[in-house]
Amino acid sequence: MQLIKSDINIDFLGKQKIGFVFSALLIIASIIGLIVHKGPNYGIDFSGGALIQVKFTQDISISQVRDSLAGLDLKDLSVQDFGQPEDHEFLIRTGSTETVGKGLAQAVSAAILQGTGMAPEIRRVEMVGPQVGDDLKKQALLAIFYSLLFITIYISGRFELKWILSGVTAGALMTAVYFLSVFNVSMPVLITFALIVSLVLFWRLQLKFAMGALIALIHDVFITVGIFSILNLDFSLPIIAALLTIIGYSLNDTIIVFDRIRENIKGESSKAALPDLFNKSINQTLSRTILTSFTTLIVLFALFFLGGDIIHNFAFAMIIGVVIGTYSSIFVASPVVLAVSRKG
Amino acid sequence: MKLFTLKRVLILGVIITAVVFLLPTFTNTWPHKKINLGLDLQGGMHLVLEVQNVKAVEAELERTVDELKKELRKAGVTHLGIARQENNTILAELPDKEAKKAFETIVSKEFSNLTVNTSSAGGDAANFRLRLPDDEDEMIRKMATEQALETIRNRIDEFGVSEPDIRIQGEHRILLQLPGINDPDRAKDLIGKTAQLTFQLVNDDVSVDAALKGSLPVGSQILYENKTDPATGATAKIAHVIKKQVLLDGSLLVDARVEFDQFQQPQVGIAFNRKGAHIFDRITGQNIKKRLAIVLDNTVYSAPVIQDRIAGGKAVITGNFTLEEAKDLAIALRAGSLPAPVTIIEERTVGPTLGADSIRMGIISMLAGGALVLMFMAVYYKGAGLIANLALVMNIILIGGGLAAFQATLTLPGIAGIILTIGMAVDANVIIFERIREELKWGRTPLAAVHAGFDRASLTILDANVTTLIAAIVLFQFGTGPVKGFAVTLGLGIVASLFTALILSKSIFDFILQKKTSSTLSI
């Protein structure tokens, strides 16, 4: 069986403009989403606060639960349905991390019992102090930054044999970020700055594959974050894990294409032939690109629909990431490499 | 041709090892290493405590102030006040030259660890600033954290949690992983209790009302007692004026256990060691007809009138305890007090039913996703697809065996990592098969096509997987708990899929092709 004909020949680079407009639209939408919601919607892992999942044995309405909690004076209280309706489960979120005297879960449980006459089962409690939240936020950003950096070193080393050059560049960047972070420079600003410096350096040093990969990765992560923001979904630790996996996955795709480009480019010296050569490489690997994305999406959808609510958003982030990552390896990474190659 | 080449034996060895490690999770066989389930799957509590070790430093300085005053009193030196100040310093005001000299002698002899700064305060008077050096400050903080860890470990051991994991995190944090805990609130209460037990006299020179209105005598403080009315169950706070001087504290305890009074009401009986018993004997003898308050964590539990000298060093703490409260208090007193208060800065508790649900749903989605992928591969690549499917099943066995062998922890995101691996692991096979198809199309024989396919695809597959492996390693470094579990299964999955695709599938292809003479290949 064959889905993609082996003699397929789509002029992907000829459709670069469409890709460019599409990416630009997604990025603009992401920026608007981020502005409207005043930055990413941090879950309690990063903003601090508490989350309590309660389950009842009988039918009860959200407003009953909310009303019973009114006396506790909880900051930014929200009560949502959770899971299937027949489970009578709710998610209680608050910005408060403690109540006077008793533990938060204890207080919530007592208040609900008093207010509704039904004792809830406390299924899950997550409480993160504001300081821990700040630490986790910093670590998450650093983790994303480091994985981007290590991966780009690997790419310029493997594809352009410039291990030392890219290693030294990355080393300098890491040292700079480390020293500035000691002086309490805001982490998002720092990392944005470091990424821009990396891109300029890759451009100046003609590390075209590293540059293509890095731009594609920033593109993927940014759009995934943007879509989460547009849909007002929470950022939690597992979502960061999803983002890092997306970085790995998207690159996986990109490398397969780059590898073919490298194989086909051997012995080819004329720059005029480059667009055709890039197209040929993308087409040759297209079948694999689609098949792998397809099997990965199969399992992700299984996880999304059957894996339960706790893992729901993680699966969703991965689905977006796999789709965007597959798209970007064809429409973002390769065109960037081509553009840099033509320049040099 | 030989059936058993060295390579095949090695492959079989790897698979058998994985199966052996995986078996104990389902049966109870050797080597008895089950896959560890994370707290999110088996239920339990994850806590991060912050030791407020600044308080330990402050307490140390307060002790120094007391000792300094005592030494000065002994030497008959007058002073205008000695008090702890901000910034780890003690300010001592001396009225004249004579006192200044005597003070200097005492400090250089008894308190030489402090750095001294003198300044004139007009006339002959002098002010001394004694500062705790930074390295000592740091040492006290470190000791406080370590001692808190020890104390909490003792409490947890007595509380009875199987396989707790308690460790210091960073400079002043303590991480606790308590699997399978039934009553998280009770455990938290026990862990967070400072259990600072002191015996202090009640100041009866002044009425409580007057003291509350502001005429609190120097060296006294207001502390409260929680009284419950047995008839109505309502609690009230009763104020006491308590002298600040601590006559005896819990550090000299040798035992604490639950007892019952004549109304079968639980109380905690405590026993002091010889030194403590001697002090208790002396203070009760000197203060007959006065009231002695038993203070626990700045709350008065009782303040009985001393009727007679008490020898033998035994006392009881009463206070309307439930049996559980009394038990936990006894545990806390036996395990010792915390050197500084702790606050819970992170908590993640998962009930056992939710954990079981998560496992069930994780397995269902793994089976569903896996079945779909297996079906697809068989339909799309026919015979070769079956090889890929065998490789995929082996892959999962290898991940499971790896988890058990390395005693890694399987979490809910970890299950997601395995599911993701099912989807991504076929990638290596897809890359190879597509390449083989290409080679076949160019007219190669099946054997040559298979060899060319593997040769050309191997490097690509390595390159592609290294990047995901980098992401997994960074994630492992950065993540805690559940996220770390994801990094582990993702990383194991990548290594396993490299093995199954590049070594196992290739070996199966070779095995089939060496026997076959036909010129077709089912792919």
Boltz contact constraints between the chains, C-beta under 6 A:
constraints:
  - contact:
      token1: [A, 1]
      token2: [B, 380]
      max_distance: 6.0
  - contact:
      token1: [A, 6]
      token2: [B, 441]
      max_distance: 6.0
  - contact:
      token1: [A, 103]
      token2: [B, 185]
      max_distance: 6.0
  - contact:
      token1: [A, 103]
      token2: [B, 188]
      max_distance: 6.0
  - contact:
      token1: [A, 106]
      token2: [B, 185]
      max_distance: 6.0
  - contact:
      token1: [A, 123]
      token2: [B, 351]
      max_distance: 6.0
  - contact:
      token1: [A, 123]
      token2: [B, 354]
      max_distance: 6.0
  - contact:
      token1: [A, 124]
      token2: [B, 350]
      max_distance: 6.0
  - contact:
      token1: [A, 124]
      token2: [B, 354]
      max_distance: 6.0
  - contact:
      token1: [A, 125]
      token2: [B, 349]
      max_distance: 6.0
  - contact:
      token1: [A, 126]
      token2: [B, 348]
      max_distance: 6.0
  - contact:
      token1: [A, 127]
      token2: [B, 347]
      max_distance: 6.0
  - contact:
      token1: [A, 128]
      token2: [B, 346]
      max_distance: 6.0
  - contact:
      token1: [A, 129]
      token2: [B, 345]
      max_distance: 6.0
  - contact:
      token1: [A, 132]
      token2: [B, 345]
      max_distance: 6.0
  - contact:
      token1: [A, 132]
      token2: [B, 346]
      max_distance: 6.0
  - contact:
      token1: [A, 139]
      token2: [B, 478]
      max_distance: 6.0
  - contact:
      token1: [A, 143]
      token2: [B, 474]
      max_distance: 6.0
  - contact:
      token1: [A, 143]
      token2: [B, 478]
      max_distance: 6.0
  - contact:
      token1: [A, 146]
      token2: [B, 474]
      max_distance: 6.0
  - contact:
      token1: [A, 147]
      token2: [B, 471]
      max_distance: 6.0
  - contact:
      token1: [A, 147]
      token2: [B, 474]
      max_distance: 6.0
  - contact:
      token1: [A, 150]
      token2: [B, 470]
      max_distance: 6.0
  - contact:
      token1: [A, 151]
      token2: [B, 467]
      max_distance: 6.0
  - contact:
      token1: [A, 151]
      token2: [B, 470]
      max_distance: 6.0
  - contact:
      token1: [A, 158]
      token2: [B, 463]
      max_distance: 6.0
  - contact:
      token1: [A, 237]
      token2: [B, 483]
      max_distance: 6.0
  - contact:
      token1: [A, 238]
      token2: [B, 413]
      max_distance: 6.0
  - contact:
      token1: [A, 241]
      token2: [B, 475]
      max_distance: 6.0
  - contact:
      token1: [A, 241]
      token2: [B, 483]
      max_distance: 6.0
  - contact:
      token1: [A, 241]
      token2: [B, 486]
      max_distance: 6.0
  - contact:
      token1: [A, 244]
      token2: [B, 471]
      max_distance: 6.0
  - contact:
      token1: [A, 244]
      token2: [B, 475]
      max_distance: 6.0
  - contact:
      token1: [A, 247]
      token2: [B, 471]
      max_distance: 6.0
  - contact:
      token1: [A, 248]
      token2: [B, 467]
      max_distance: 6.0
  - contact:
      token1: [A, 248]
      token2: [B, 468]
      max_distance: 6.0
  - contact:
      token1: [A, 248]
      token2: [B, 471]
      max_distance: 6.0
  - contact:
      token1: [A, 251]
      token2: [B, 467]
      max_distance: 6.0
  - contact:
      token1: [A, 252]
      token2: [B, 464]
      max_distance: 6.0
  - contact:
      token1: [A, 252]
      token2: [B, 468]
      max_distance: 6.0
  - contact:
      token1: [A, 255]
      token2: [B, 463]
      max_distance: 6.0
  - contact:
      token1: [A, 255]
      token2: [B, 464]
      max_distance: 6.0
  - contact:
      token1: [A, 256]
      token2: [B, 460]
      max_distance: 6.0
  - contact:
      token1: [A, 256]
      token2: [B, 464]
      max_distance: 6.0
  - contact:
      token1: [A, 259]
      token2: [B, 460]
      max_distance: 6.0
  - contact:
      token1: [A, 287]
      token2: [B, 434]
      max_distance: 6.0
  - contact:
      token1: [A, 288]
      token2: [B, 430]
      max_distance: 6.0
  - contact:
      token1: [A, 288]
      token2: [B, 431]
      max_distance: 6.0
  - contact:
      token1: [A, 288]
      token2: [B, 434]
      max_distance: 6.0
  - contact:
      token1: [A, 291]
      token2: [B, 430]
      max_distance: 6.0
  - contact:
      token1: [A, 292]
      token2: [B, 427]
      max_distance: 6.0
  - contact:
      token1: [A, 292]
      token2: [B, 430]
      max_distance: 6.0
  - contact:
      token1: [A, 295]
      token2: [B, 373]
      max_distance: 6.0
  - contact:
      token1: [A, 295]
      token2: [B, 423]
      max_distance: 6.0
  - contact:
      token1: [A, 295]
      token2: [B, 426]
      max_distance: 6.0
  - contact:
      token1: [A, 296]
      token2: [B, 423]
      max_distance: 6.0
  - contact:
      token1: [A, 296]
      token2: [B, 424]
      max_distance: 6.0
  - contact:
      token1: [A, 298]
      token2: [B, 369]
      max_distance: 6.0
  - contact:
      token1: [A, 298]
      token2: [B, 372]
      max_distance: 6.0
  - contact:
      token1: [A, 298]
      token2: [B, 373]
      max_distance: 6.0
  - contact:
      token1: [A, 299]
      token2: [B, 369]
      max_distance: 6.0
  - contact:
      token1: [A, 299]
      token2: [B, 419]
      max_distance: 6.0
  - contact:
      token1: [A, 299]
      token2: [B, 422]
      max_distance: 6.0
  - contact:
      token1: [A, 299]
      token2: [B, 423]
      max_distance: 6.0
  - contact:
      token1: [A, 302]
      token2: [B, 365]
      max_distance: 6.0
  - contact:
      token1: [A, 302]
      token2: [B, 368]
      max_distance: 6.0
  - contact:
      token1: [A, 302]
      token2: [B, 369]
      max_distance: 6.0
  - contact:
      token1: [A, 303]
      token2: [B, 365]
      max_distance: 6.0
  - contact:
      token1: [A, 303]
      token2: [B, 416]
      max_distance: 6.0
  - contact:
      token1: [A, 303]
      token2: [B, 419]
      max_distance: 6.0
  - contact:
      token1: [A, 306]
      token2: [B, 364]
      max_distance: 6.0
  - contact:
      token1: [A, 306]
      token2: [B, 365]
      max_distance: 6.0
  - contact:
      token1: [A, 306]
      token2: [B, 368]
      max_distance: 6.0
  - contact:
      token1: [A, 307]
      token2: [B, 361]
      max_distance: 6.0
  - contact:
      token1: [A, 307]
      token2: [B, 365]
      max_distance: 6.0
  - contact:
      token1: [A, 308]
      token2: [B, 361]
      max_distance: 6.0
  - contact:
      token1: [A, 311]
      token2: [B, 416]
      max_distance: 6.0
